[in-house]
Amino acid sequence: MVPKYIKENANDVVFNLEYNAERSHLIIPEYGRHLQKLIDLAVAIEDKTERNKAAKYIIQVMGSLNPHLRDVPDFQHKLWDQIFIMSDFKLDVDSPYPIPTRDVINLKPERLAYPQKNPKYRFYGNNIKYMIEVANKWEDGEMKSALVKVIANHMKKSYLSWNKDTVTDAVIFEHLFELSDGRINLTGSEEELSTTNDLIRTNKKVSNKSLMPQQKNMKIQGFKKQISGKKPFVKNNNNPKP
């Protein structure tokens, strides 16, 4: 709410309150109403030479709000686009950049075609499917057997991360047989996968050690004070208050 001074007579001054709700809408509020009024005044200038000078001055004022980006070419292009947008595309000046139009500004980008995949065993991830496809293209031999074993081990690790703590190798072999469309068959083989249960237990031990009890933390602090020569504070409830 801003007071407006209206002088009717020499000795009489009338105050007329102007509310923000009655003002025009700010297209880019970050620059404030004063800059919007400067742009409106530039639009009303009849002489194109003076209008170009006013537009360049307004660009300098807009750039002063971000002095570290004022001389960057991309930032200058952005300022010129904004001055045309704030003028409601009514400003007729010579711009060093292509003048935007209302249709270009309101143009919506094309919708990105995100891959919609709903695998049956989502806890394995999509990369396992790609690895299986690569393994199916290889010829039988030691390299393919090693790759198949790596895939099976990774499947078991992913299974244990998102499901039960234990899983048999037969379940992993059945899933691998199904995901490979029956081209990789390890069911009934004596191949053993490296279990990750030990790794899970190790991670649990590390997380338990990182959560130190308060009493153990106090002992460590007291030990540090003894090393530095300072005695740790020990509360004695038997000593009377002075």
Contacts in CASP RR format, 6 or more apart in sequence:
PFRMAT RR
TARGET T0000
AUTHOR 0000-0000-0000
METHOD contacts of the structure
MODEL  1
MVPKYIKENANDVVFNLEYNAERSHLIIPEYGRHLQKLIDLAVAIEDKTE
RNKAAKYIIQVMGSLNPHLRDVPDFQHKLWDQIFIMSDFKLDVDSPYPIP
TRDVINLKPERLAYPQKNPKYRFYGNNIKYMIEVANKWEDGEMKSALVKV
IANHMKKSYLSWNKDTVTDAVIFEHLFELSDGRINLTGSEEELSTTNDLI
RTNKKVSNKSLMPQQKNMKIQGFKKQISGKKPFVKNNNNPKP
1 17 0 8 1.000
1 18 0 8 1.000
1 19 0 8 1.000
1 20 0 8 1.000
2 17 0 8 1.000
2 18 0 8 1.000
3 15 0 8 1.000
3 16 0 8 1.000
3 17 0 8 1.000
3 18 0 8 1.000
4 15 0 8 1.000
4 16 0 8 1.000
4 17 0 8 1.000
4 18 0 8 1.000
5 13 0 8 1.000
5 14 0 8 1.000
5 15 0 8 1.000
5 16 0 8 1.000
6 13 0 8 1.000
6 14 0 8 1.000
6 15 0 8 1.000
6 16 0 8 1.000
7 13 0 8 1.000
7 14 0 8 1.000
8 14 0 8 1.000
23 33 0 8 1.000
24 36 0 8 1.000
26 32 0 8 1.000
26 33 0 8 1.000
26 36 0 8 1.000
27 36 0 8 1.000
27 85 0 8 1.000
27 86 0 8 1.000
27 88 0 8 1.000
28 82 0 8 1.000
28 85 0 8 1.000
28 86 0 8 1.000
31 62 0 8 1.000
31 65 0 8 1.000
31 82 0 8 1.000
31 86 0 8 1.000
35 58 0 8 1.000
35 61 0 8 1.000
35 62 0 8 1.000
35 86 0 8 1.000
36 86 0 8 1.000
38 54 0 8 1.000
38 58 0 8 1.000
38 61 0 8 1.000
39 58 0 8 1.000
39 83 0 8 1.000
39 86 0 8 1.000
39 87 0 8 1.000
39 91 0 8 1.000
40 87 0 8 1.000
41 54 0 8 1.000
42 51 0 8 1.000
42 54 0 8 1.000
42 55 0 8 1.000
42 58 0 8 1.000
42 87 0 8 1.000
42 91 0 8 1.000
42 93 0 8 1.000
43 51 0 8 1.000
43 87 0 8 1.000
43 90 0 8 1.000
43 91 0 8 1.000
45 51 0 8 1.000
45 54 0 8 1.000
48 92 0 8 1.000
48 93 0 8 1.000
48 94 0 8 1.000
51 91 0 8 1.000
51 92 0 8 1.000
51 93 0 8 1.000
52 93 0 8 1.000
52 94 0 8 1.000
55 83 0 8 1.000
55 91 0 8 1.000
55 93 0 8 1.000
58 83 0 8 1.000
59 76 0 8 1.000
59 79 0 8 1.000
59 80 0 8 1.000
59 83 0 8 1.000
62 79 0 8 1.000
62 82 0 8 1.000
62 83 0 8 1.000
63 69 0 8 1.000
63 70 0 8 1.000
63 75 0 8 1.000
63 79 0 8 1.000
64 70 0 8 1.000
66 75 0 8 1.000
69 75 0 8 1.000
70 76 0 8 1.000
76 96 0 8 1.000
76 97 0 8 1.000
77 97 0 8 1.000
80 95 0 8 1.000
80 96 0 8 1.000
80 97 0 8 1.000
81 97 0 8 1.000
81 100 0 8 1.000
83 91 0 8 1.000
84 91 0 8 1.000
84 95 0 8 1.000
84 99 0 8 1.000
84 100 0 8 1.000
85 100 0 8 1.000
85 105 0 8 1.000
89 100 0 8 1.000
89 101 0 8 1.000
89 102 0 8 1.000
117 126 0 8 1.000
119 125 0 8 1.000
119 126 0 8 1.000
119 129 0 8 1.000
120 178 0 8 1.000
121 175 0 8 1.000
121 179 0 8 1.000
123 158 0 8 1.000
123 159 0 8 1.000
123 161 0 8 1.000
123 162 0 8 1.000
123 163 0 8 1.000
124 155 0 8 1.000
124 158 0 8 1.000
124 159 0 8 1.000
124 175 0 8 1.000
124 179 0 8 1.000
125 158 0 8 1.000
128 151 0 8 1.000
128 154 0 8 1.000
128 155 0 8 1.000
128 158 0 8 1.000
128 179 0 8 1.000
129 179 0 8 1.000
131 147 0 8 1.000
131 151 0 8 1.000
131 154 0 8 1.000
132 151 0 8 1.000
132 176 0 8 1.000
132 179 0 8 1.000
132 180 0 8 1.000
132 184 0 8 1.000
134 147 0 8 1.000
135 144 0 8 1.000
135 147 0 8 1.000
135 148 0 8 1.000
135 151 0 8 1.000
135 180 0 8 1.000
135 184 0 8 1.000
136 180 0 8 1.000
136 181 0 8 1.000
136 183 0 8 1.000
136 184 0 8 1.000
138 144 0 8 1.000
138 147 0 8 1.000
148 176 0 8 1.000
148 184 0 8 1.000
148 186 0 8 1.000
149 191 0 8 1.000
149 193 0 8 1.000
151 176 0 8 1.000
152 169 0 8 1.000
152 172 0 8 1.000
152 173 0 8 1.000
152 176 0 8 1.000
152 186 0 8 1.000
152 191 0 8 1.000
152 193 0 8 1.000
153 193 0 8 1.000
153 194 0 8 1.000
155 172 0 8 1.000
155 175 0 8 1.000
155 176 0 8 1.000
156 167 0 8 1.000
156 169 0 8 1.000
156 172 0 8 1.000
156 193 0 8 1.000
156 195 0 8 1.000
156 196 0 8 1.000
157 196 0 8 1.000
159 167 0 8 1.000
159 171 0 8 1.000
159 172 0 8 1.000
160 166 0 8 1.000
160 167 0 8 1.000
160 196 0 8 1.000
160 197 0 8 1.000
160 200 0 8 1.000
165 197 0 8 1.000
165 200 0 8 1.000
166 197 0 8 1.000
169 191 0 8 1.000
169 192 0 8 1.000
169 193 0 8 1.000
170 187 0 8 1.000
170 188 0 8 1.000
172 193 0 8 1.000
173 185 0 8 1.000
173 186 0 8 1.000
173 187 0 8 1.000
173 188 0 8 1.000
173 189 0 8 1.000
174 187 0 8 1.000
176 184 0 8 1.000
176 186 0 8 1.000
177 184 0 8 1.000
177 185 0 8 1.000
177 186 0 8 1.000
177 187 0 8 1.000
221 232 0 8 1.000
222 232 0 8 1.000
225 231 0 8 1.000
225 232 0 8 1.000
226 232 0 8 1.000
END
